[in-house]
Amino acid sequence: MIAARSGRTDITNVLLEGKHIDLDIQEKRTGWSALHFSVERGDSATTEALLKAGANPHLKDKDGDTAVIMAVKSHEPDTLRELVRAGSDLNLQNNEGLTPLMIAARSERTDITNILLEGEHINLDIQEECTGLSALHFSADRGDSATTEALLKAGANLHLNDKDGDSALTLAAWCGHTNFVVKLVKAGADLDLQNKNGDTAVIMAVKRHEPATLRELVRAGSDLNLQNQEGLTPLMIAARSGRTDITNILLEGKHINLDIQEKRTGRSALHFSAEERDSATTEALLKAGANPHLKDKNGATAMEITEQRAQSSLVSKTLPMRVMMTQPSLYDSQRAVRHLKSESKDTEGDDTSSMLALLKSESKDLEGDYTSSSLTHLTGQELESEGNNPTAGQQSQIRKEITP
């Protein structure tokens, strides 16, 4: 051990001439053998000498690492090559459940990966016990297209799922590794595989706001209408997140259904964009042909949701001011209303008005004005305070103050 640890191949060779020498004694604290020490130093000459003398390359240290795993972790290509040539078992897992190939893929060392792939009987598809990750999953997580290409050429299984049901493609999409995604698609990866949450690669890219990755998946012909376990399509998720750029990429896809409704609430992508008061996404959906007449489980159309949201926002501004509104002094009420009016303009902006104009133009049979409905609540029920209501004269004055 001491000779191997010091890198003295000449001393090692002298010792190997002795009779009855045990090459596989392991150091008590670490579990390292002489071979572990020589590999850790990157000493290929001593490693070769020990292997020729019969040192066991399959011994594991306290961490379950073999000499091969140690060579991979240390990024020592020369010593690794000696171990591979000697016929070392390349499929042994350490205490973390990792094989040499997984570790190489995780560290993005394509040179190390290629040396391992030269070995006989290497299993490319061993999965780590706790997570179910394979070497290809690890390279997907890192976005290492060179290692990926090497693994695919060697025959790695594209369709393995980890414990969460994710394939290499869904992981790569989640991480936004576009080049990796392109390679997997060309290799024949299942575009529409769903993980345990029902998420496809497209849904992953939408959730993570990865436009470049999403565009490649759309071009490849991914099914854009699949719903996950929450009942959400990619388009609903994009509309809910207010990402018009993501929405527009999805709308470029073939056979996209704009009017799928989420099972629990009955809401469509248009409902979600209305709820967010996102006029840009709403306009994109309407231009693409989304149905503005669809009703959710509560019987509300997208326009009605917009009105409700605007009304709710206006009412919420009145709540801290109820005491002022119900004071006998009309002057205090007028001052409160003027403050409310300025605050409402600041928070609402023009987007709600734009939304309503868009939806009304598409829904000719739907009528109503969110301002008037908001005023009804403001001057009626929402301003009640334990029976202490504004007088009719105060309410009339409030209407005059708020109404443009």
C-alpha positions as CSV (number, residue, x, y, z in Angstrom):
1,M,0.0,0.0,0.0
2,I,2.7,2.5,1.0
3,A,4.6,1.9,-2.3
4,A,1.4,2.3,-4.3
5,R,0.4,5.4,-2.4
6,S,3.8,7.0,-3.0
7,G,3.8,6.2,-6.7
8,R,7.0,4.2,-6.6
9,T,6.5,1.6,-9.3
10,D,10.0,0.3,-8.9
11,I,9.5,-0.4,-5.2
12,T,6.1,-2.0,-6.0
13,N,7.7,-4.3,-8.5
14,V,10.3,-5.5,-6.0
15,L,7.6,-6.2,-3.5
16,L,5.6,-8.2,-6.1
17,E,8.6,-10.5,-6.5
18,G,8.0,-11.7,-2.9
19,K,6.2,-15.0,-2.1
20,H,2.9,-15.1,-0.4
21,I,2.2,-11.4,-0.8
22,D,-1.5,-10.5,-0.3
23,L,-2.3,-7.9,-2.9
24,D,-5.8,-7.2,-1.6
25,I,-5.4,-6.2,2.0
26,Q,-7.6,-3.2,2.7
27,E,-6.8,-0.2,4.9
28,K,-9.1,-0.2,7.9
29,R,-10.2,3.4,7.9
30,T,-11.0,3.8,4.2
31,G,-11.2,0.3,2.9
32,W,-8.6,1.1,0.2
33,S,-6.4,-1.5,-1.2
34,A,-3.0,-1.0,-2.9
35,L,-4.9,-0.8,-6.2
36,H,-7.2,2.0,-4.9
37,F,-4.1,4.0,-3.9
38,S,-2.4,3.7,-7.3
39,V,-5.6,4.6,-9.1
40,E,-6.3,7.6,-6.9
41,R,-2.8,8.9,-7.7
42,G,-3.4,8.3,-11.4
43,D,-0.4,6.0,-11.5
44,S,-1.1,3.8,-14.6
45,A,2.3,2.1,-14.4
46,T,1.7,0.9,-10.8
47,T,-1.9,0.1,-11.6
48,E,-0.8,-2.1,-14.5
49,A,1.8,-3.9,-12.4
50,L,-0.7,-4.7,-9.6
51,L,-3.3,-5.9,-12.1
52,K,-0.8,-8.2,-13.8
53,A,0.2,-9.6,-10.4
54,G,-3.4,-10.5,-9.8
55,A,-4.8,-7.6,-7.7
56,N,-8.6,-7.8,-7.4
57,P,-10.2,-4.8,-9.3
58,H,-13.6,-5.5,-7.8
59,L,-12.8,-4.8,-4.1
60,K,-15.0,-2.0,-2.7
61,D,-13.9,0.6,-0.2
62,K,-16.1,2.0,2.7
63,D,-18.1,4.0,0.1
64,G,-18.7,1.0,-2.1
65,D,-16.3,2.4,-4.7
66,T,-14.3,-0.1,-6.8
67,A,-11.0,0.9,-8.4
68,V,-12.9,1.6,-11.7
69,I,-15.3,4.0,-9.9
70,M,-12.4,5.7,-8.3
71,A,-10.7,6.1,-11.6
72,V,-13.9,7.6,-13.0
73,K,-14.3,10.0,-10.1
74,S,-10.7,11.1,-10.3
75,H,-11.0,11.6,-14.0
76,E,-7.9,9.4,-14.7
77,P,-8.3,8.1,-18.2
78,D,-5.0,6.2,-18.3
79,T,-5.6,4.2,-15.1
80,L,-9.2,3.6,-16.2
81,R,-8.1,2.2,-19.5
82,E,-5.8,-0.3,-17.7
83,L,-8.7,-1.4,-15.5
84,V,-11.0,-1.8,-18.5
85,R,-8.4,-3.8,-20.5
86,A,-7.9,-6.1,-17.5
87,G,-11.6,-7.1,-17.7
88,S,-12.9,-5.2,-14.6
89,D,-16.6,-5.5,-13.9
90,L,-18.0,-2.1,-15.1
91,N,-21.5,-2.7,-13.8
92,L,-20.8,-2.7,-10.1
93,Q,-22.7,-0.1,-8.1
94,N,-21.4,1.8,-5.1
95,N,-23.3,2.6,-1.9
96,E,-25.1,5.4,-3.7
97,G,-26.3,3.0,-6.3
98,L,-24.1,4.5,-9.0
99,T,-22.2,2.7,-11.7
100,P,-19.0,4.0,-13.3
101,L,-21.1,5.0,-16.4
102,M,-23.6,7.0,-14.3
103,I,-20.8,8.9,-12.6
104,A,-19.1,9.6,-16.0
105,A,-22.4,10.8,-17.5
106,R,-23.1,13.0,-14.4
107,S,-19.6,14.6,-14.6
108,E,-19.9,15.3,-18.3
109,R,-16.6,13.6,-19.1
110,T,-17.2,12.1,-22.6
111,D,-13.7,10.9,-22.8
112,I,-14.2,8.8,-19.6
113,T,-17.6,7.6,-21.0
114,N,-16.0,6.4,-24.2
115,I,-13.3,4.4,-22.4
116,L,-16.0,2.7,-20.4
117,L,-18.0,1.9,-23.6
118,E,-15.0,0.0,-24.9
119,G,-15.4,-2.5,-22.1
120,E,-17.1,-5.9,-22.6
121,H,-20.5,-6.7,-21.1
122,I,-21.2,-3.2,-20.0
123,N,-24.9,-2.6,-19.1
124,L,-25.9,0.8,-20.3
125,D,-29.4,0.8,-18.7
126,I,-28.8,0.0,-15.0
127,Q,-31.0,2.3,-12.9
128,E,-30.1,3.8,-9.6
129,E,-32.3,2.1,-7.0
130,C,-33.7,5.1,-5.2
131,T,-34.4,7.4,-8.1
132,G,-34.5,5.1,-11.1
133,L,-32.1,7.3,-13.0
134,S,-29.9,5.7,-15.7
135,A,-26.7,7.0,-17.3
136,L,-28.8,8.6,-20.1
137,H,-31.0,10.3,-17.5
138,F,-27.9,11.8,-15.9
139,S,-26.6,13.1,-19.2
140,A,-30.1,14.5,-19.9
141,D,-30.0,16.4,-16.6
142,R,-26.6,17.9,-17.5
143,G,-27.5,18.5,-21.1
144,D,-24.3,16.9,-22.3
145,S,-25.0,16.2,-26.0
146,A,-21.6,14.6,-26.7
147,T,-22.1,12.0,-23.9
148,T,-25.7,11.5,-25.0
149,E,-24.6,10.8,-28.5
150,A,-22.0,8.3,-27.3
151,L,-24.6,6.5,-25.2
152,L,-27.2,6.5,-27.9
153,K,-24.7,5.1,-30.4
154,A,-23.8,2.4,-27.9
155,G,-27.5,1.4,-27.6
156,A,-28.8,3.1,-24.5
157,N,-32.5,2.7,-24.0
158,L,-34.4,5.9,-24.8
159,H,-37.6,4.9,-23.2
160,L,-36.5,4.1,-19.6
161,N,-38.5,5.9,-17.0
162,D,-37.2,7.0,-13.6
163,K,-39.2,6.6,-10.3
164,D,-41.2,9.8,-11.2
165,G,-42.0,8.4,-14.6
166,D,-39.7,10.8,-16.4
167,S,-37.8,9.7,-19.5
168,A,-34.5,11.3,-20.6
169,L,-36.6,13.5,-23.0
170,T,-38.9,14.9,-20.3
171,L,-35.9,15.6,-18.0
172,A,-34.1,17.4,-20.8
173,A,-37.2,19.4,-21.6
174,W,-37.6,20.4,-18.0
175,C,-33.9,21.6,-17.9
176,G,-34.2,23.4,-21.2
177,H,-31.4,21.5,-22.9
178,T,-32.5,22.1,-26.5
179,N,-29.6,20.4,-28.3
180,F,-30.1,17.3,-26.1
181,V,-33.8,17.3,-26.9
182,V,-33.1,17.5,-30.7
183,K,-30.7,14.5,-30.5
184,L,-33.3,12.4,-28.5
185,V,-36.1,13.3,-30.9
186,K,-33.9,12.3,-33.9
187,A,-33.1,9.0,-32.1
188,G,-36.8,8.2,-31.8
189,A,-37.7,9.2,-28.3
190,D,-41.4,9.0,-27.4
191,L,-42.6,12.6,-27.7
192,D,-45.8,12.0,-25.8
193,L,-44.7,9.9,-22.9
194,Q,-46.3,11.1,-19.7
195,N,-44.7,11.0,-16.3
196,K,-46.6,10.2,-13.0
197,N,-48.0,13.7,-13.0
198,G,-49.2,13.3,-16.6
199,D,-46.7,15.8,-17.8
200,T,-45.2,15.4,-21.3
201,A,-42.0,16.9,-22.6
202,V,-44.1,19.8,-24.0
203,I,-45.8,20.5,-20.7
204,M,-42.4,20.4,-19.0
205,A,-41.0,23.0,-21.5
206,V,-44.1,25.2,-21.0
207,K,-43.9,25.0,-17.2
208,R,-40.3,26.0,-17.2
209,H,-40.8,28.7,-19.9
210,E,-38.3,27.3,-22.3
211,P,-39.3,28.7,-25.7
212,A,-36.4,27.2,-27.8
213,T,-37.0,23.7,-26.4
214,L,-40.8,24.0,-26.8
215,R,-40.4,25.1,-30.5
216,E,-38.4,22.0,-31.3
217,L,-40.9,19.7,-29.6
218,V,-43.8,21.4,-31.5
219,R,-42.0,21.1,-34.8
220,A,-41.4,17.4,-34.1
221,G,-45.1,16.8,-33.9
222,S,-45.8,16.5,-30.2
223,D,-49.4,16.0,-29.2
224,L,-50.4,19.4,-27.8
225,N,-53.8,18.3,-26.5
226,L,-52.7,15.9,-23.8
227,Q,-53.9,16.8,-20.3
228,N,-51.9,16.1,-17.2
229,Q,-53.2,14.8,-13.9
230,E,-54.6,18.3,-13.1
231,G,-56.5,18.2,-16.3
232,L,-54.3,21.0,-17.8
233,T,-53.2,21.1,-21.4
234,P,-50.0,23.0,-22.4
235,L,-52.1,25.8,-23.7
236,M,-54.0,26.2,-20.4
237,I,-50.7,26.3,-18.5
238,A,-49.3,28.9,-20.9
239,A,-52.4,31.1,-20.6
240,R,-52.4,30.8,-16.8
241,S,-48.8,31.9,-16.6
242,G,-49.3,34.9,-18.8
243,R,-46.6,33.9,-21.3
244,T,-47.9,35.1,-24.6
245,D,-44.6,34.0,-26.3
246,I,-45.1,30.4,-25.1
247,T,-48.8,30.6,-26.2
248,N,-47.9,31.7,-29.7
249,I,-45.4,28.9,-30.2
250,L,-48.1,26.4,-29.2
251,L,-50.5,28.0,-31.6
252,E,-48.1,27.2,-34.4
253,G,-48.7,23.5,-33.8
254,K,-50.9,21.3,-35.9
255,H,-54.3,20.0,-34.7
256,I,-54.2,22.0,-31.5
257,N,-57.6,22.1,-29.7
258,L,-58.1,25.6,-28.3
259,D,-61.3,24.7,-26.4
260,I,-60.4,21.8,-24.2
261,Q,-61.9,22.4,-20.8
262,E,-60.2,21.5,-17.5
263,K,-62.3,18.7,-15.9
264,R,-62.7,20.1,-12.4
265,T,-63.6,23.7,-13.2
266,G,-64.6,23.5,-16.8
267,R,-62.2,26.3,-17.7
268,S,-60.5,26.6,-21.1
269,A,-57.3,28.4,-22.0
270,L,-59.4,31.5,-22.7
271,H,-60.9,31.4,-19.3
272,F,-57.4,31.2,-17.8
273,S,-56.1,34.2,-19.8
274,A,-59.3,36.1,-18.8
275,E,-58.7,35.3,-15.2
276,E,-55.2,36.7,-15.5
277,R,-56.5,39.8,-17.4
278,D,-53.8,39.1,-20.0
279,S,-55.1,41.0,-23.1
280,A,-52.1,39.9,-25.3
281,T,-52.7,36.2,-24.7
282,T,-56.5,36.6,-25.0
283,E,-56.1,38.4,-28.3
284,A,-53.8,35.6,-29.6
285,L,-56.3,32.9,-28.5
286,L,-59.3,34.7,-30.1
287,K,-57.4,35.3,-33.4
288,A,-56.6,31.6,-33.4
289,G,-60.3,30.7,-33.1
290,A,-60.9,30.1,-29.4
291,N,-64.6,30.0,-28.5
292,P,-65.6,33.0,-26.3
293,H,-69.0,31.4,-25.6
294,L,-67.7,28.4,-23.6
295,K,-68.9,28.3,-20.0
296,D,-67.1,26.9,-17.0
297,K,-68.7,24.7,-14.3
298,N,-70.1,27.9,-12.8
299,G,-71.7,28.9,-16.1
300,A,-69.2,31.8,-16.6
301,T,-67.8,32.8,-19.9
302,A,-64.3,34.3,-20.3
303,M,-65.8,37.8,-20.4
304,E,-67.8,37.3,-17.3
305,I,-64.7,36.1,-15.5
306,T,-62.9,39.3,-16.6
307,E,-65.8,41.4,-15.3
308,Q,-65.8,39.5,-12.0
309,R,-62.1,40.0,-11.5
310,A,-62.3,43.7,-12.3
311,Q,-65.2,44.0,-9.9
312,S,-63.4,42.1,-7.2
313,S,-60.3,44.3,-7.5
314,L,-62.4,47.4,-7.2
315,V,-64.3,46.2,-4.2
316,S,-61.1,45.1,-2.4
317,K,-60.0,48.7,-2.5
318,T,-63.1,49.8,-0.7
319,L,-62.8,47.4,2.2
320,P,-60.2,49.4,4.3
321,M,-62.3,52.5,3.7
322,R,-65.7,51.3,4.9
323,V,-65.5,53.3,8.1
324,M,-64.8,56.5,6.1
325,M,-67.6,55.7,3.7
326,T,-70.2,55.3,6.4
327,Q,-69.3,58.5,8.4
328,P,-72.0,61.1,8.6
329,S,-69.8,63.7,7.0
330,L,-70.3,63.7,3.2
331,Y,-67.0,65.5,2.9
332,D,-65.2,62.4,4.3
333,S,-67.0,60.1,1.9
334,Q,-66.2,62.3,-1.0
335,R,-62.5,62.4,-0.1
336,A,-62.5,58.6,0.3
337,V,-64.1,58.1,-3.1
338,R,-61.5,60.4,-4.8
339,H,-58.7,58.3,-3.2
340,L,-60.4,55.1,-4.3
341,K,-60.8,56.4,-7.9
342,S,-57.1,57.3,-8.2
343,E,-56.0,54.0,-6.6
344,S,-58.3,52.0,-8.9
345,K,-56.8,53.6,-12.0
346,D,-53.3,52.9,-10.8
347,T,-53.9,49.2,-10.1
348,E,-56.2,48.4,-13.0
349,G,-54.4,50.1,-15.9
350,D,-55.8,49.7,-19.3
351,D,-55.5,45.9,-19.6
352,T,-58.9,45.1,-18.2
353,S,-60.6,47.5,-20.5
354,S,-58.7,46.0,-23.4
355,M,-59.7,42.5,-22.3
356,L,-63.4,43.4,-22.2
357,A,-63.3,45.1,-25.6
358,L,-61.7,42.0,-27.1
359,L,-64.1,39.6,-25.5
360,K,-67.2,41.8,-26.2
361,S,-66.2,42.1,-29.9
362,E,-66.1,38.3,-30.1
363,S,-69.2,37.7,-27.9
364,K,-71.9,39.9,-29.5
365,D,-74.6,38.2,-27.5
366,L,-73.0,38.9,-24.2
367,E,-73.8,42.3,-22.6
368,G,-72.9,44.2,-19.5
369,D,-70.4,46.7,-18.3
370,Y,-68.0,45.8,-15.5
371,T,-68.0,49.4,-14.2
372,S,-71.7,49.6,-13.7
373,S,-71.8,46.2,-12.0
374,S,-68.9,47.2,-9.8
375,L,-70.7,50.4,-8.8
376,T,-73.8,48.4,-7.8
377,H,-71.7,46.5,-5.3
378,L,-69.7,49.6,-4.3
379,T,-72.8,51.7,-3.5
380,G,-74.9,48.9,-2.2
381,Q,-74.1,45.6,-0.6
382,E,-70.4,45.9,-0.4
383,L,-70.6,49.2,1.5
384,E,-72.9,47.9,4.1
385,S,-71.4,47.9,7.6
386,E,-73.5,46.3,10.2
387,G,-76.6,48.2,9.1
388,N,-74.8,51.6,9.0
389,N,-75.3,52.3,5.3
390,P,-74.6,55.5,3.3
391,T,-77.6,57.7,2.8
392,A,-79.3,57.8,-0.6
393,G,-77.8,61.3,-1.1
394,Q,-74.3,60.0,-0.3
395,Q,-74.7,57.1,-2.6
396,S,-75.8,59.4,-5.4
397,Q,-72.8,61.6,-4.8
398,I,-70.4,58.6,-4.7
399,R,-71.8,57.5,-8.2
400,K,-71.0,60.9,-9.5
401,E,-67.5,60.9,-8.2
402,I,-66.6,57.4,-9.6
403,T,-68.4,57.5,-12.9
404,P,-66.2,59.0,-15.6
